[in-house]
Every structure is written in C-alpha cells, then in structure tokens.
C-alpha cells in the first residue's frame, strides 16, 4: 500500500523528517477578512526548499508543537503517497470513518 493516512504525531513527524521536511503555517484571510491558519509542510528538494516562505504569502515556519496543536484543533489527518515523494494532503479526520 503506497497511500496511507497518518494521525499519530510521532508517525507524522517521522514521515516528514525522513523526507527533509519542516512544518509551516500559512495565514490566509477569507472573504470576510478573518484570518485562517492553513497547515502546510515545506520540503527540501535538491538542496532547495520546495516553497520559500515570504511575508506576502503569509507562510511561516513553526514548531512541531504549534503545528500539531493546529492539526488537532482543525481535526485533520495527513494522507501521504509514497509513490510520489513527498506527496501529501491534509484531510478531515471524520473522512477516516
């Protein structure tokens, strides 16, 4: 099985670390101006980050504790695809049942 879903914090951190990734949060305003936190992961590919955070896009690196707190608050899980590394998406945990 190459696609699987991770919910355990240790499993998520291990999967990301094995692919030279780091946690980040992007602050995005919605239509009403309320700022939402969108979790993301930033990976290094061939010595360069896959995304370079800038103040304009609201993305900032964060600690694992902050990232996991937001993951749990939003009730999300990490679906990963080992056929394409690093391929991932954040999904609602309720979709797991």
C-alpha positions as CSV (number, residue, x, y, z in Angstrom):
1,X,0.0,0.0,0.0
2,X,1.6,3.3,-1.0
3,X,-1.1,5.7,0.1
4,X,-1.9,5.8,3.8
5,X,-3.2,8.2,6.4
6,X,-1.3,9.3,9.5
7,X,-2.9,10.7,12.7
8,X,-0.2,9.9,15.3
9,X,2.0,12.9,15.9
10,X,5.2,10.8,16.1
11,X,4.4,9.0,12.8
12,X,3.7,12.3,11.1
13,X,6.9,13.9,12.3
14,X,8.9,10.8,11.4
15,X,7.4,10.7,7.8
16,X,8.2,14.4,7.3
17,X,11.7,14.3,8.8
18,X,12.6,11.3,6.6
19,X,11.8,13.5,3.6
20,X,13.7,16.5,4.8
21,X,10.5,18.5,5.6
22,X,9.5,21.1,8.1
23,X,6.2,22.3,9.5
24,X,4.7,25.6,8.4
25,X,1.5,27.6,8.8
26,X,0.1,29.9,6.2
27,X,-2.2,32.7,7.5
28,X,-4.9,33.3,4.9
29,X,-7.7,35.9,5.1
30,X,-11.1,34.7,4.0
31,X,-13.7,36.8,2.2
32,X,-14.8,38.4,5.5
33,X,-11.2,39.3,6.4
34,X,-11.0,36.7,9.2
35,X,-7.5,35.1,9.1
36,X,-7.4,31.3,9.0
37,X,-4.5,29.1,9.6
38,X,-3.7,26.6,6.8
39,X,-1.2,23.9,7.7
40,X,1.5,23.0,5.2
41,X,4.8,21.2,5.0
42,X,7.9,22.6,3.4
43,X,10.3,20.1,1.9
44,X,13.9,20.5,0.7
45,X,14.4,19.1,-2.9
46,X,17.9,19.1,-4.4
47,X,19.2,21.4,-1.7
48,X,16.4,24.0,-2.1
49,X,13.0,24.3,-0.3
50,X,10.0,23.4,-2.3
51,X,8.4,26.6,-1.2
52,X,10.2,29.6,0.1
53,X,8.1,31.4,2.7
54,X,7.6,35.1,2.3
55,X,5.7,37.7,4.3
56,X,3.5,38.3,1.2
57,X,2.1,34.7,1.2
58,X,1.6,34.5,5.0
59,X,3.6,31.3,5.3
60,X,5.9,30.9,8.3
61,X,7.9,28.0,9.7
62,X,6.5,26.9,13.1
63,X,7.4,24.4,15.8
64,X,6.1,20.9,15.7
65,X,4.1,21.7,18.9
66,X,2.3,24.6,17.2
67,X,1.7,22.6,14.0
68,X,0.3,19.7,15.9
69,X,-1.9,21.9,18.1
70,X,-3.5,23.4,14.9
71,X,-3.8,19.9,13.3
72,X,-5.7,18.7,16.3
73,X,-7.8,21.9,16.6
74,X,-8.9,21.5,12.9
75,X,-9.3,17.7,13.4
76,X,-7.1,16.9,10.4
77,X,-5.0,13.9,9.4
78,X,-2.1,13.6,6.9
79,X,-2.7,11.4,3.9
80,X,0.6,10.6,2.3
81,X,1.6,8.9,-1.0
82,X,4.9,7.1,-1.0
83,X,4.9,6.7,-4.8
84,X,5.5,10.4,-5.3
85,X,7.7,11.9,-2.6
86,X,6.9,14.0,-0.9
87,X,3.2,13.9,-1.8
88,X,0.6,14.7,0.9
89,X,-2.7,16.2,1.6
90,X,-4.4,17.2,4.8
91,X,-7.9,15.7,5.2
92,X,-10.6,15.8,7.8
93,X,-10.4,13.0,10.3
94,X,-14.1,12.4,10.0
95,X,-13.4,11.1,6.5
96,X,-11.5,8.2,8.0
97,X,-14.6,6.6,9.5
